[in-house]
């Protein structure tokens, strides 16, 4: 990629970028301790450059007790020693940029770790102290304060409140934690909280970061009265999508815009209301936000068409590009999900023992890759998706670490199955994830049968998932109609999606059970599977020159 222009020169890079999500703990282990690290990522930058991605989004790499996979942050201006050092992060950002790849880091504004100095200070200072005003400490309800201050639920199950213990051993006040009890929520009405996060943005932008991904972006502000959650129609939600949020992100956008090269803000915004979702993408707020409607959409022609239409319609009024993603570090991997009777995704339906047809799921995942990469806007690719990795569903229970599992009374398998370390090479675990001769086992066990799924094995196979992604990304860079730009549906059969991105480029996807006729074309640029007598088989997609 020696001819790649320097990234800082392209102010609109984010509008059509392919962004690769790195879960550092599971990407590549350079020192043999069984945990991925930043030196491991640096060693694999040539692989990522050859794949053809424009940016890397890193899940949190900060110092953390890892109560929630690093989303419990103890220090936003340093790197978790297991992953490396701050100097290593700076090298990674610089070396990736030299290859034309930007770096997007995770910011977790809703909460911090219970090990963060602020929270330790708050616990030591006691009730009524100024240190506790940065959080949501409240006395409990009930005769002796034995009940939580309100009925808010934790995202991981159970109440969203944890009770403290006073120095004399008696029960104390409660603190809010919408996630794990080791993740106390911050009070964003406090000026020090706002100023701290604005300074954190500058810290990483000064080190060359190309943007930030904002975790749980719609949950940051709370109603200061902390009212009970009710089902009353039209009532403002006490902690989701509150209007005050937009002032926070306008301040962040002003900071991002003060740097060269379009430093972007990407929101994790789960909202069913498309109009309210789009408000976060106004020109003075976030650049883009994740498209969870598409991510969770089942493999059904009408549902997919509707999801695309709703997504594009929501983004059009604010002239923001859509984003397309099939899975991430929280969601069941695509190959597995698409091989099930229920091909959508919902956290509430995660369970052990769901039957899966991996051959069918793989065929659909290949077709979905061409679909997403042809849609207008930017695309997020979760590590291992390009290898067609399935969800690992037989991890021994005593090896599971996700609080979603630990708090579920053994009913929810959690998210560890999509976080298993990547297979790079070789015929047995750790498949090149750790260096040769390492004695430490990967932090989550890899399936013994992954030899055919390694990057090394797939690079040598022109029909592999990796080869499909490499060729699709090469064509995406070469075709002027792809990425950000125009879009229009074409007339097609009831089980077919067909759309045009330019006068010369058409994408067709067959979701039916029988082969479908292709539109008039001069060349098949790429297909997710072999054609049958010039027709497009079921669960197959093709890119056409017309």
N, C-alpha and C positions, 0 to 999 in steps of 0.2 A: 504493500500500500504506500509505496514511496511517493506516488503522485497525489496523495490525499492532501487537499488544502488544509492549512492550519485552522483548527476549529474556531479560534477566536474571530476569524474573518467572516463567519456566517452567522448573522444575527437571527436567522429563522430556522436554525438547525433543528429545533425541537418540534417543529410543526409536522415533520415527516420522519422523525428518527425511529430507529430500531434500538430499543434500550434493553440490555441484558441484565436481569436481576441476579446478583451474587448474594448467596447466603454464606458468609465467610466461614462459618464453622464447618461447612460441608463441601467447600469447593476444592481445595487442594492443601495438603499438609506438607510443609517443607521440612519440618524438624523431627518428624516421627513420633509425635506425642499423641496422635490419633485425632487431633482437632485441626481443621483448616486454619490457615493464617494468611496474612497479607503477602508474605514472601511467596507463598504458594500461588496466590493470584498473579503476582508479578511474573512468576515463571511460566504462567499460562497465557500471558498477554498475546504472544504470537498466535496462539490458537484462536483467541477472541477476535484478533485482527483478521485472520483468515476467514473466520466465520462471517465477518462483515458487519458487525454491530457498530452503532454510532456512539453509544454511551453505556456505562455500567452504573446500575443502581445497587448500592450496598446496603443490606440490612445492617442494623447497628453494629459498629465495631468498637464502641466505647467500653471503658471499664465497667464491669457489671457482675453481680453475683449470679447471673444467668437464671434467675427465678422464672423468667419468661423469655428465654432465648435471646437475651440481650436487650429486650425492650424495657428492661428495668435498668435505667442508666444512672450510674454513680458519678460520672464526670464527663461532660460534653466536650471537653477540650483535650482529650487524651485518647489513647487506644488501649483496649483490654490487653494486658501482657500476654495472654494466650495467643492473641492474634498478631502481636508485634509491638511496634513503637510508633509514636507520632512521626518520627523521622521516616519510618517505613511507609506510613500513609502518604506522606508528602512525596516520597519517591514514586509510589504507585500512581498518584495523581499526575505527576510530571511525565512518567514513562508512558502512561496510557495516552496522554494528550499528544505526545510525540508521534503516536500511531494513529492519530485522528479520533481518539476515543475519549469522550468526556467522562467525568465522575460525578454521580449524584449520590449524596449521602442522606441517611435517614435522620430526621429530627422527630423527637417524641415529646411534643409539648404538653400533652394531657397530664402526664405523671412523671415521676422520677423513681429511682430506687430507694427503698428504705435505708440503704447504705449511703445515700448521698449526704454530704455534710449538712445541707439545709435541714433534712429531716432528723438527723441525729441531734442537731442543735434544738429543733423544735421539741423533741421528746425530752431532752435534758432540761429545757427551760420551763416546762410545765404549763398547766392551764392558764389562759389569759395572757400569755407572753406574746410579744411582737413576732417572735420567730414562728409561732404557730399560725399567724395570720397569712402566711404564704400558702397554707394548706386549708383543709376544711375539717377542723376539729370542732366537735360539738358534744355536749352532754347527751346521754341517752334518754330515751323515754321509759316510762314505767315507774313504779314506786321507787326503785333503787337504781334507775338508769340502766337497767339490764337489757332494754330493747334498743335496737338501732335508731338513730335520729329520724329516719324516714324509711320508706319501703323500696328504695331504689335497689335493683338487682345488679350483681356483678356480671360482666360479660362472660365470666368463666364459671358461673353458677353460684348460687347462694346469695347472701346479702352483700351490698357494696360498702359495708362498714366493718371496721375492725376495732375492737376495744383495746385501749392501752392499759398498762398497769402502773400505778403510782409507785414512787420510791419506797413507800411503806408496805407494798405488796397488795394494796387494795385496788379494786377495779377503778379505772379512770375514764377519761373522755374517749369518744370514738373518733376515728378519722375515716374520710371517704376514700375508697379505692374501687373505681369502676371496673378494674381488671383484677389482678391478684393482690392479696394483702401485703405483698412486698413492693407494691407500686402505688404509693399514696398520690392522690390527685392534687395538682397545683391549683391555687386560687388565682385565676387570671384577672381578677379585679384588683390585684395587688400590683402597684407600679414596679416593684423590684422583679417580679416574675416576668413582666413584659420586657423590661430593660435587659434582663439576663438573656433572654432568648434572642433579642435583636443583636446583642453582642456575640452570641454563639454563631449566628449567621455570618457576621463579619469575619469571625475567626476562621471559618472554613472557606469563605469566598477569598479571603486574603491568601489562602494556601492553594488556590486554583480550582476549587470545586466548581463544577459547572451548574450545580443546582442542588436543591434539597427536596426530598420526598417527605411530606408531612403526615405522620402517623395519626390515625383517628382524628382527622382534621375537623370534623363536625361536632366533636364532643368536648372541646376545650373549655367553653364558657358554660357556667352554671347559673341558674337562678339563685341569687344570694339568699333568698328566703328558704331554699332547700325544701320546697313543698313535696308532698307525696306525689308519686306518679299515678295519674288517673286515666280513665278511658273517655273522658269528656271530649266530645267532638269539637274540633277547632281550638282547643286549649293549647297554648304554646308548650312545647316540650321543655321540661326543666333543665335538660343538659344536652340535647341534640339540636343542631342547626339553629342556634339562637342568633338573632340579628346582630348582636354585639360582635360576633366573630368577624364580620367583614371589616371592621375597623382594625382588628389585629392584622389581618392579611394584607390590607392596604399598606400598613406600615412596613410589613415584610417586603412587599413588592417594591416600595420606594428604595429600600436598601439594595435589593437585587438589581434594580435598574441603574444604580449608581456605579455598577461594575461593568467592564467591557465584556462583550461576547455573549450576551443574553444568558445570564445566570437565572435558571428557571425555578419556579415553585410548582410542585406536583402534589396534589391533594389526594389523600385516601378519604373519599367522601362517599359513604353509603347512604343514599337518600332515594326514596321511591318517587318523590316529586321532581319531575324533570325541570320544571321552571325554577324551583328553588336550588336545584343542583347547578343550573347554569349561572346563578348569581355569583358563585365562587370563581367563575371564569370570565368575569368582566375585565376589560382591558387594564384596570388598575389593581386587580387581585391576582389570583393564580394563573399560571400559563395553561396548565392542563390538570385534569383529574382522572382518576381511574374509572373505567367503565365497568362497574360491577354487574349491571344488568346483562351485558353481553357475556361476561365471565360465567355467570350462573345460568345462562340460557340453555335449555335442553336442545338436543340434536333433532329439531323439528323444523320443517321448512317455514311454516307460518310464523312460528315463534322467533326464528332467526331473522326473517325479513322484518318483522315488527321491531325487534330489538335494534336493527340497523337503522330503520326509519326514525324511531324515537330518539336514538342517539344523535343522529345527524340533525334532526329538527331542534333538539335541545341546544346544540352547539351553535347553530346558525345565527341566532340573534346576537350573540356576543362574538361572532367571528373567531371562535376558538376551534382548534383541531380536535377531533375525537381521538380517543385512545382505545386500543383493542388488546385484550389479554385473555388467554385461555386458562391460565392457572398461576398461582404464586405460592409463597411459603406457608400460606394458611389453608390452601384449597386442595382437594383431592386431585391428583395428577390426571391430565387429560386422557391419556391412554386408558386408564382405569375407569374414569367417569363415563366416557363414551362407550364403554363395553358393558354397561349396566342397563337394566330395564328403565330406571330413572336416570336420564342423562343430564339432568340439571344439577345444581348444587345448592344446598342449604345446610348451614351449620346444624340446624335442629334435626336433620335426618342422618347425620353421621352415626354409624353403628358398626359393630364387628360383624363379619361373616356375610357381607353382601355379595352375591354371585357376580362374577365378572367374566366376560368373554374378551380376553386381551387381543386376540386376532382381529375381532371386529373393532375394538377400541382403537387399535393401532391404525387400521385402515381409515377410520373416521378422523383420527388425530392428524394424519398426513393431509387429508383433504382440508381440515380446519386450518392447518398451517398456511395453505395457499389462499384460503378465504381471508384470513386476518391480514396477511401481508399484502393483499390486493385492495383492501378497504382504505378509504381516504383518512389520513391522519398518521398518528404514531402508533407503534406496536411495542408491547412489553413481552419479553421472552424470558421465562423463568429457567434458571440453570437446570440442565438435564432434559429440558423439553426437546432440545434439538437432538437428543439421543433417544427419544421415545421411551424414557424411563417410566415404568408403572409405579403406582403407589405401593409401598412395601407394607403389606398387611399382616405379616407374620412375625413382627418384632416381638421377642419375649416380653411379657408384661413387666418383668422386673428391670427391663432396659428402657422402658418408656419414660420420658422426662417432661413432656408437655403438661402444664397445669390444667389444660382442658381435660386431659385424661385423669390426672391425679385428683381433680375435684369432682369427678363424675361418678364415683362409686363403681368404677370398672365398666361403665356403659358406653362411654364415648372414647373411641380410639385416639382422639386428639390429632395433632398435626405432624407428629414425628415421621409418619409414613412418607411424606413428601420432602422430608429434610435429610434423608439418608445420604451419606457422602457419595460423591460422584465416582463412577468407574472410568479410569483413564486408559489403562492398559493391563495386559497380563491375563492369566487364565484362572486366578483365584484371588479372594480378598487379601489385601485391600485394593486390588486392581489399580495400582499406581497412584491411589489417593495419597498414601504415605510413601516415603522413599524406601528403596530396597533395603532389607535388613531390619526394618523397624519391628520392634517387639510390641509396642502399644497397639491395641485394637482401636479401630475407628470408634468415635464416640457413640455412634449408632451402628449396629451391624448391617453389613451389606449382604444381599442374597448371594448364595454360592453360585447361582446360575447366570450371573451377569457378564460372563466373558464375552458373549456375542454383542453385548450392549456397550462395550467400552468405546471411547473415542478412537482409539487406535484401530480396533477391528472395523468400525464403521467407516473410517476414513478410506479404507481399502475396498469398500463395497459400494459400487455406484448406485445400488438400489436401496441403500440404508436411509434411515431418517436423517442422519447428519448430512449425507450427500444431498438429500432433498432440500434441507434448509440452506446449505451453502449455495446451491444453484439458485434457489428462490431469492436469496438476499443479493446475489450477484445480479440477477435480472431486475430486481427492485431498484438497484442503483443505476442500472443502465437504461431502464424504461422511463422516459420523461413524464409519463402519465401517472406513475405510481408515487406513493407517499402522499403528501398534502395535495389537494386539487379537486377536480370535478368528479362527479359520480352520477350515474343514471341507470335505473333498472331497464332490462330488456324483456320483451315478451318471452315467456318460457312455459314449459309444462307445469302442472300443479305441484310436482315434486322437485322442481329444479329452481335454483337461484342463478340468475345470469345478470351481469351488470357490465357497463362500459366505463373505463377510466380515461380513455382518450380515443380519438378516431381510430387508432390502430390496435387498441388493447381491450380484451374482454376476458372476464373471469366467469367460469361456469362451474356450478356445484350440483351434483345429483344426490339428493337425499331420499330418492325413491328406492324401490326394490328391483327395478328392471333397468337395463341400459337405456340411456337417453341420447337423442340426436344432438350433435353439436351445432351451434350457429355457423353460418357461412364464415369461412376463415381461409387464410392462405398458409398458416403454419401453426402447429402446436408448439408453443414455446416450452411448456413444462406441464406434466400431469402428475398427480399424486399416486397414480397407479396405472398399469397398462390399459390401453384402450382395447375394446373388443369389436373387431370389425369396423373400426372408425367411430364407434359409439362410446359414450362415457358410462362406465359401469356404476352400480350403486355405491354410494359413500365414497365418491371420487370427485376430485376437482381438476380443472385444467385452465391454463392460461393460453389464450389464443392471440395470434396476430391476424387482424382482419383487413 
